[in-house]
Amino acid sequence: MHKNHQPIRRAATLVAATAWMALVAACATPDIDARVVIARATQAMGGNGLKTLTYSADGIGYTFGQAYQPGLPWPKITVHALARSVNYDTASMRDQITLSRAEPRGGGGYPLQGEQRNNQYVSGTLAWNQAATGPQAGPRFVADRVHQLWITPHGVLKAAQRNRAAAQIRNEAGATVTALKFSEPRRFEAVAIIGADGLVQRVESRAPDAVLGEVDVVTRYLDYRDFGGIQFPTRIYQSMAGSLVLDLTVRDVRPHAPVDIAPPDAARQHAERVTTEKLADGVWHVGGGSHNSVAIEMRDHFVLVEAPLNDGRTQPVLDAVKALAPGKPIRYAINSHAHFDHSGGLRAAAADGATIVTQSANVAYFERAFATPNRIAPDRLTQSGRRATFLAVNDKATLSDGTRTVDIHRIIDSLHNDGFLMVHLPQEKILIEADAYTPLAPNAPPPTTPNANHLNLIANIERLRLPVERIAPLHGRVVPLAELYTTAGRPPPR
């Protein structure tokens, strides 16, 4: 059936392309009626009446925000399979991704060996992931997933129409194209470039980002083919902040396929939760979410270890910490490393007046990032008008008020991040770390092959001869040091 209809569809596409070129030639001014442009492009792409579609692809990806060093390309992954399902009527999208690391260094939450499957969803203003234990709300993913949905080849035309895009004729390398410029309020700004054949060639967009303030995204669509009556690219390239994040080959597209995505209760009923567990006098493990922090009370101020995720997580953490000792400000916010899930709340901490303590290799990167205001959806730093201040740590730094000592050490030779810090409280014999070790569930068996990050953390503890009794991780539960050794397949220290 598909082959029998190919000549008809090609003829229809040729007619649409001819009409498009006639329209372009007839325009005497660079500004034209965007409604006509959108209608012609929608016809050329077979998008009239298109409400749903699914497509499958594979290729390579790069994990945004998880570079081994600031400014390096994002770490490479192999995308073994991507199945994306979109419902434009309900503003819903599902991504089912099977991937593995293509290089050992850098972050991303992926195992060092083997494949991982990620199921990611958005519907309207709700986002969630499907985990083994059930759906998990992901409010921090909403902005990016809404952005990705509406810059799909057909989605961007619908978004341009809904947001009353402006249209302009351009000349690019001797070819005439049309640019559709629009804004999705508080989500993103975009320019869709339409070729003379009426097909979407690329989308240049700018979106809010918890670390960078705003991030530039370029998505290119190439090598269109007919799939069941619609035109869809068979190659997709996307870069974010100047580095590639996707290089996909599309294998199959199914227009009008059933796509019914209903938000689960976990997403609909989610509210940010902050808990405080006292570890010692003046020391609290601040949890309640996927990423923890630690509050350390000094004589006349607090030191906060980790400001994670975004304003939506870190601001409630700041409020909860200051409630532990009213009147004491948070003077320092220690950043474990520059990966965006662990540094996305630093802008909120800076807006609150905290000095950002980070490894010296991160300072210039953060200074540039935090100088970029978020105009699209102003965050707390933009609203405050403050300028972030930094305290750089090379291999070690100490904060002290004469009674309590907070030692900050660099974790060397890690595969996860090159500017990695851990915090040691020598009097309390507590070690605070992120991502080098996340405790297993209670009584879970250790992995057959020891995790290289666990072994590296042990090596650093032993190198520095740190007296440690408990680990307060920035993911998971507080555990005795012996659990790290057992998980790593090493005998606990005596």
C-alpha positions as CSV (number, residue, x, y, z in Angstrom):
1,M,0.0,0.0,0.0
2,H,2.8,2.4,0.8
3,K,4.6,1.7,-2.5
4,N,1.3,1.9,-4.5
5,H,0.7,5.5,-3.3
6,Q,4.2,6.8,-3.7
7,P,3.7,8.4,-7.2
8,I,0.6,10.2,-6.1
9,R,2.3,11.5,-2.9
10,R,5.4,12.6,-4.8
11,A,3.2,14.5,-7.3
12,A,1.3,16.2,-4.5
13,T,4.6,17.2,-2.9
14,L,5.8,18.6,-6.2
15,V,2.6,20.7,-6.6
16,A,3.0,22.0,-3.1
17,A,6.7,22.8,-3.7
18,T,5.9,24.6,-7.0
19,A,3.2,26.7,-5.2
20,W,5.7,27.5,-2.5
21,M,8.3,28.7,-4.9
22,A,5.7,30.8,-6.7
23,L,4.8,32.4,-3.4
24,V,8.4,33.2,-2.6
25,A,9.0,34.7,-6.1
26,A,5.9,36.8,-5.8
27,C,7.0,38.5,-2.6
28,A,8.4,41.9,-3.2
29,T,9.2,42.7,0.4
30,P,11.0,40.6,3.0
31,D,8.0,40.4,5.3
32,I,5.2,38.2,4.2
33,D,2.0,36.8,5.6
34,A,3.0,34.0,8.1
35,R,-0.4,32.4,7.9
36,V,0.2,31.7,4.2
37,V,3.7,30.4,4.9
38,I,2.5,28.0,7.5
39,A,-0.4,26.8,5.4
40,R,1.9,26.1,2.4
41,A,4.5,24.4,4.6
42,T,1.8,22.3,6.4
43,Q,0.5,21.2,3.0
44,A,4.0,20.4,1.7
45,M,4.8,18.3,4.8
46,G,1.4,16.5,4.7
47,G,0.5,17.9,8.1
48,N,-3.1,18.9,7.5
49,G,-5.2,16.9,10.0
50,L,-2.1,15.4,11.6
51,K,-2.7,15.0,15.4
52,T,-0.5,12.2,16.3
53,L,2.6,10.4,15.1
54,T,5.3,8.0,16.3
55,Y,8.8,7.5,14.9
56,S,11.7,5.2,15.7
57,A,15.3,6.1,15.3
58,D,18.9,5.2,16.4
59,G,22.3,6.8,16.4
60,I,24.4,8.6,18.9
61,G,23.7,11.2,21.6
62,Y,25.5,13.4,24.0
63,T,24.4,14.0,27.5
64,F,23.7,17.7,28.0
65,G,25.1,19.3,31.1
66,Q,27.3,16.3,32.1
67,A,30.7,17.1,30.6
68,Y,33.8,15.7,32.3
69,Q,35.3,19.2,32.4
70,P,33.4,22.6,31.8
71,G,33.5,23.5,28.2
72,L,34.3,20.1,26.8
73,P,31.7,18.3,24.5
74,W,28.9,16.5,26.3
75,P,29.7,12.8,27.0
76,K,28.9,10.5,24.1
77,I,26.3,7.8,24.3
78,T,25.0,5.2,21.9
79,V,21.3,5.4,21.2
80,H,20.4,1.8,20.4
81,A,16.7,2.6,20.0
82,L,14.5,5.7,20.3
83,A,10.7,5.4,20.0
84,R,9.0,8.8,20.2
85,S,5.2,9.2,20.3
86,V,3.6,12.6,20.1
87,N,0.0,13.8,20.5
88,Y,-0.2,17.4,19.4
89,D,-3.8,17.9,20.5
90,T,-3.0,17.0,24.1
91,A,0.6,18.4,24.1
92,S,1.9,15.0,25.1
93,M,5.1,13.1,24.2
94,R,6.6,9.8,25.2
95,D,10.3,8.8,24.6
96,Q,11.3,5.2,25.1
97,I,15.1,5.1,24.8
98,T,17.6,2.3,25.1
99,L,21.2,3.6,25.4
100,S,24.6,2.8,26.7
101,R,27.8,4.8,27.3
102,A,30.1,5.3,24.4
103,E,32.9,6.7,26.5
104,P,33.6,6.2,30.2
105,R,34.2,9.7,31.4
106,G,31.4,12.2,32.3
107,G,28.1,12.0,34.0
108,G,24.5,11.1,33.1
109,G,23.4,8.5,35.6
110,Y,24.1,5.7,33.2
111,P,25.9,2.5,34.2
112,L,29.6,2.2,33.2
113,Q,28.8,-1.1,31.5
114,G,25.6,-2.4,29.8
115,E,22.5,-0.8,28.4
116,Q,19.9,1.3,30.2
117,R,16.3,1.9,29.2
118,N,14.7,5.3,29.9
119,N,11.0,6.0,29.6
120,Q,10.3,9.7,29.7
121,Y,6.9,11.6,29.5
122,V,5.4,15.0,29.3
123,S,1.8,16.0,29.1
124,G,0.8,19.6,29.2
125,T,2.6,21.1,32.3
126,L,3.5,17.7,33.8
127,A,6.6,15.5,33.3
128,W,7.5,12.2,34.7
129,N,9.8,9.2,34.2
130,Q,8.8,5.5,34.5
131,A,11.1,3.7,37.0
132,A,11.1,0.1,38.1
133,T,9.2,1.2,41.2
134,G,6.6,3.1,39.3
135,P,6.2,6.6,37.8
136,Q,8.3,9.4,39.3
137,A,7.4,13.0,38.9
138,G,10.0,15.2,37.1
139,P,8.9,18.8,37.2
140,R,12.4,19.9,36.3
141,F,12.0,18.2,32.9
142,V,8.9,20.1,31.9
143,A,10.5,23.0,30.2
144,D,12.9,20.9,28.0
145,R,10.3,18.3,27.0
146,V,7.7,20.9,26.1
147,H,10.4,22.6,24.0
148,Q,11.4,19.4,22.3
149,L,7.8,18.5,21.5
150,W,7.1,21.8,19.8
151,I,10.3,21.9,17.7
152,T,9.5,18.6,16.0
153,P,9.1,19.1,12.2
154,H,5.3,19.3,12.3
155,G,5.0,20.6,15.9
156,V,7.0,23.7,15.1
157,L,4.4,24.7,12.4
158,K,1.6,24.2,14.9
159,A,3.4,26.2,17.5
160,A,4.2,29.0,15.0
161,Q,0.5,29.2,14.0
162,R,-0.7,29.2,17.6
163,N,1.8,31.9,18.6
164,R,1.2,34.2,15.6
165,A,4.6,33.9,14.1
166,A,6.2,36.6,12.0
167,A,7.5,35.5,8.6
168,Q,10.5,36.9,6.6
169,I,12.2,35.9,3.4
170,R,15.9,35.2,3.7
171,N,18.8,34.3,1.4
172,E,21.1,31.6,2.8
173,A,24.1,30.6,0.7
174,G,22.3,31.6,-2.5
175,A,19.0,29.8,-1.6
176,T,15.8,31.5,-0.7
177,V,14.2,30.4,2.6
178,T,11.5,31.7,4.8
179,A,12.0,32.3,8.6
180,L,9.0,31.9,11.0
181,K,9.8,33.6,14.2
182,F,7.7,33.1,17.4
183,S,7.8,32.7,21.1
184,E,6.1,30.1,23.3
185,P,5.5,32.2,26.4
186,R,7.8,31.3,29.3
187,R,9.0,28.2,27.4
188,F,11.2,29.1,24.5
189,E,11.8,31.4,21.5
190,A,12.2,29.9,18.0
191,V,12.9,30.6,14.4
192,A,11.8,27.8,12.0
193,I,13.6,27.9,8.6
194,I,11.4,26.7,5.7
195,G,13.0,25.7,2.4
196,A,11.7,26.6,-1.0
197,D,10.1,23.1,-1.1
198,G,8.0,24.0,2.0
199,L,9.9,21.6,4.3
200,V,11.2,22.6,7.7
201,Q,15.0,22.6,7.3
202,R,16.0,23.6,10.9
203,V,14.8,25.2,14.1
204,E,16.9,27.7,15.9
205,S,15.6,28.1,19.4
206,R,16.5,29.5,22.8
207,A,15.2,28.1,26.0
208,P,15.6,28.7,29.8
209,D,18.3,26.6,31.5
210,A,18.9,26.3,35.3
211,V,22.7,26.7,35.0
212,L,23.2,28.7,31.7
213,G,20.3,31.1,32.2
214,E,19.3,30.5,28.6
215,V,20.7,28.0,26.1
216,D,20.8,28.1,22.3
217,V,19.6,25.0,20.5
218,V,19.9,24.2,16.8
219,T,17.9,21.3,15.3
220,R,18.5,20.3,11.7
221,Y,16.1,18.1,9.7
222,L,17.5,16.5,6.5
223,D,16.8,13.8,3.9
224,Y,13.0,13.9,4.0
225,R,11.0,10.9,2.9
226,D,7.3,10.1,2.5
227,F,5.9,8.0,5.4
228,G,2.3,7.2,5.0
229,G,1.4,10.5,3.4
230,I,3.6,12.9,5.5
231,Q,7.1,14.2,4.8
232,F,9.5,13.4,7.7
233,P,13.3,13.8,7.9
234,T,15.4,10.6,8.1
235,R,18.4,12.5,9.7
236,I,18.1,14.7,12.8
237,Y,21.0,16.6,14.3
238,Q,20.7,18.8,17.4
239,S,23.2,20.9,19.3
240,M,22.8,22.6,22.6
241,A,25.2,25.4,23.8
242,G,27.3,24.8,20.7
243,S,27.9,21.1,21.2
244,L,26.1,18.2,19.5
245,V,23.5,16.3,21.6
246,L,21.8,14.2,18.9
247,D,22.7,12.5,15.6
248,L,19.8,10.2,14.7
249,T,18.8,8.1,11.7
250,V,15.0,7.8,11.5
251,R,13.9,4.3,10.5
252,D,10.2,4.4,10.6
253,V,7.4,7.0,11.0
254,R,3.7,6.2,11.6
255,P,1.4,9.2,11.3
256,H,-2.0,9.0,13.0
257,A,-0.9,6.2,15.3
258,P,-2.8,6.0,18.6
259,V,-1.0,8.0,21.2
260,D,-2.8,8.2,24.6
261,I,-0.6,9.6,27.4
262,A,-2.4,10.1,30.7
263,P,-0.4,11.7,33.6
264,P,-0.2,9.4,36.6
265,D,-1.1,10.5,40.1
266,A,2.6,10.8,41.0
267,A,2.9,13.6,38.5
268,R,-0.5,15.3,39.1
269,Q,-0.1,15.3,42.9
270,H,3.6,16.1,43.1
271,A,4.7,18.8,45.6
272,E,8.3,19.6,46.5
273,R,9.2,17.9,49.8
274,V,12.1,18.8,52.0
275,T,13.1,16.8,55.1
276,T,15.8,17.4,57.6
277,E,17.6,14.5,59.5
278,K,19.9,15.5,62.3
279,L,23.3,13.8,61.9
280,A,25.2,15.6,64.7
281,D,24.8,18.8,66.6
282,G,24.4,21.5,64.0
283,V,24.6,19.1,61.0
284,W,21.5,18.0,59.0
285,H,21.0,15.8,56.0
286,V,18.4,17.6,53.9
287,G,16.5,15.2,51.8
288,G,13.0,14.5,50.5
289,G,13.8,14.4,46.8
290,S,16.1,12.8,44.3
291,H,19.0,15.0,45.3
292,N,20.1,15.8,48.8
293,S,21.9,18.6,50.5
294,V,23.6,19.0,53.9
295,A,23.3,22.0,56.2
296,I,26.2,22.8,58.5
297,E,25.5,25.4,61.2
298,M,28.4,27.7,62.1
299,R,28.6,30.3,64.8
300,D,26.8,33.1,62.9
301,H,25.9,31.5,59.5
302,F,25.2,28.3,57.6
303,V,27.2,26.4,55.1
304,L,25.1,24.5,52.6
305,V,26.5,21.6,50.7
306,E,24.8,21.3,47.3
307,A,22.2,23.4,45.7
308,P,20.8,20.9,43.2
309,L,18.4,20.8,40.2
310,N,16.9,24.3,39.9
311,D,15.1,27.1,41.7
312,G,12.1,24.8,42.3
313,R,14.2,22.5,44.5
314,T,16.9,24.7,45.9
315,Q,14.6,27.6,47.1
316,P,12.6,25.3,49.4
317,V,15.9,23.8,50.7
318,L,17.2,27.3,51.4
319,D,14.0,28.1,53.3
320,A,14.1,24.9,55.3
321,V,17.7,25.3,56.3
322,K,17.2,28.9,57.5
323,A,14.3,27.7,59.6
324,L,16.6,25.5,61.5
325,A,18.3,28.5,63.1
326,P,16.2,31.6,62.3
327,G,18.3,34.7,61.7
328,K,21.4,32.9,60.4
329,P,22.1,33.4,56.7
330,I,23.5,30.8,54.3
331,R,26.9,32.3,53.7
332,Y,28.4,29.5,51.6
333,A,27.0,27.1,49.1
334,I,29.5,24.3,48.3
335,N,29.1,22.7,44.9
336,S,30.2,19.1,44.6
337,H,30.7,19.3,40.8
338,A,29.6,21.2,37.7
339,H,27.1,18.6,36.3
340,F,23.9,20.5,35.8
341,D,21.7,18.4,38.1
342,H,24.1,19.2,40.9
343,S,24.6,22.9,40.1
344,G,21.2,23.9,38.8
345,G,20.2,25.5,42.1
346,L,23.4,27.6,42.4
347,R,21.7,30.6,40.8
348,A,19.1,30.5,43.5
349,A,21.8,30.3,46.2
350,A,23.6,33.2,44.7
351,A,20.4,35.2,44.6
352,D,20.1,34.5,48.3
353,G,23.5,36.0,48.9
354,A,25.6,32.8,49.3
355,T,29.1,32.7,48.0
356,I,29.5,29.7,45.6
357,V,32.3,27.4,46.6
358,T,33.4,25.2,43.7
359,Q,36.5,23.6,42.2
360,S,38.7,26.2,40.6
361,A,38.3,24.7,37.1
362,N,34.6,25.6,37.3
363,V,34.8,29.2,38.3
364,A,35.2,30.9,34.8
365,Y,32.5,28.7,33.3
366,F,30.0,29.5,36.1
367,E,30.9,33.2,36.0
368,R,30.0,33.4,32.3
369,A,26.9,31.3,32.8
370,F,25.6,33.2,35.7
371,A,26.1,36.5,33.9
372,T,23.5,35.4,31.4
373,P,20.0,36.5,32.5
374,N,17.0,34.3,32.0
375,R,14.7,36.7,30.1
376,I,12.2,34.0,28.9
377,A,11.2,32.8,32.3
378,P,13.1,35.0,34.8
379,D,14.7,32.9,37.6
380,R,15.6,34.1,41.1
381,L,19.1,35.3,40.1
382,T,17.7,37.4,37.3
383,Q,15.0,38.8,39.5
384,S,17.4,39.6,42.3
385,G,19.8,41.6,40.1
386,R,22.7,40.2,42.2
387,R,26.1,39.1,40.8
388,A,27.3,35.7,41.8
389,T,30.5,35.5,43.9
390,F,32.8,32.5,44.0
391,L,35.4,30.9,46.2
392,A,37.7,28.6,44.3
393,V,39.0,25.3,45.7
394,N,42.1,23.7,44.2
395,D,42.9,20.5,46.0
396,K,41.8,21.5,49.5
397,A,40.1,24.4,51.3
398,T,38.9,24.8,54.9
399,L,36.0,26.8,56.3
400,S,36.1,27.3,60.1
401,D,34.5,29.5,62.7
402,G,36.9,28.5,65.5
403,T,34.7,25.8,66.8
404,R,33.7,23.8,63.7
405,T,35.9,22.8,60.8
406,V,34.6,22.0,57.3
407,D,37.3,20.5,55.0
408,I,36.7,20.5,51.3
409,H,38.8,18.0,49.2
410,R,39.2,17.4,45.5
411,I,38.4,13.8,44.4
412,I,41.2,13.0,42.0
413,D,41.3,10.6,39.1
414,S,37.5,10.2,38.9
415,L,35.8,9.0,35.7
416,H,32.7,11.0,36.6
417,N,34.1,14.6,36.8
418,D,37.5,16.2,36.8
419,G,36.5,19.1,39.2
420,F,34.9,16.8,41.8
421,L,34.7,17.9,45.5
422,M,33.8,16.1,48.7
423,V,33.3,17.6,52.1
424,H,34.7,16.1,55.3
425,L,33.7,17.0,58.9
426,P,36.7,15.8,60.9
427,Q,35.1,16.2,64.3
428,E,31.9,14.4,63.3
429,K,33.7,11.9,61.0
430,I,31.1,12.5,58.3
431,L,31.9,12.4,54.6
432,I,29.6,14.2,52.2
433,E,29.8,13.2,48.5
434,A,27.8,13.1,45.3
435,D,27.7,10.5,42.5
436,A,31.0,8.9,43.6
437,Y,28.8,6.5,45.6
438,T,25.1,6.1,46.0
439,P,24.1,3.5,48.6
440,L,22.2,0.5,47.4
441,A,18.8,-0.4,48.9
442,P,19.1,-2.0,52.4
443,N,20.3,-5.6,52.2
444,A,20.8,-5.5,48.4
445,P,23.6,-7.7,47.1
446,P,26.7,-5.9,45.9
447,P,27.3,-5.8,42.1
448,T,29.3,-8.7,40.7
449,T,31.8,-6.2,39.1
450,P,32.9,-3.4,41.5
451,N,31.9,0.1,40.3
452,A,35.0,2.1,39.3
453,N,33.6,5.2,40.9
454,H,33.2,3.4,44.3
455,L,36.8,2.2,44.1
456,N,38.0,5.7,43.2
457,L,36.2,7.2,46.3
458,I,37.8,4.6,48.5
459,A,41.2,5.4,47.0
460,N,40.7,9.1,47.8
461,I,39.6,8.5,51.3
462,E,42.6,6.3,51.9
463,R,45.0,8.7,50.1
464,L,43.9,11.6,52.4
465,R,43.7,9.3,55.5
466,L,40.3,10.7,56.4
467,P,38.7,9.5,59.6
468,V,35.2,8.6,58.4
469,E,32.4,6.7,60.2
470,R,29.4,7.7,58.1
471,I,28.7,8.8,54.6
472,A,26.0,11.4,53.9
473,P,25.4,11.0,50.2
474,L,23.8,13.6,48.0
475,H,21.7,10.7,46.6
476,G,20.2,8.2,48.9
477,R,20.4,7.4,52.6
478,V,23.1,8.0,55.2
479,V,25.1,4.8,55.7
480,P,28.2,3.7,57.7
481,L,31.5,3.7,55.8
482,A,31.5,-0.1,55.9
483,E,28.7,-0.2,53.3
484,L,30.8,1.6,50.7
485,Y,33.5,-1.0,51.1
486,T,31.1,-3.9,51.0
487,T,29.4,-2.6,47.9
488,A,32.9,-2.2,46.3
489,G,33.8,-5.7,47.2
490,R,36.5,-4.6,49.6
491,P,36.9,-5.6,53.3
492,P,35.8,-2.7,55.5
493,P,38.6,-0.9,57.3
494,R,39.3,-1.9,60.9
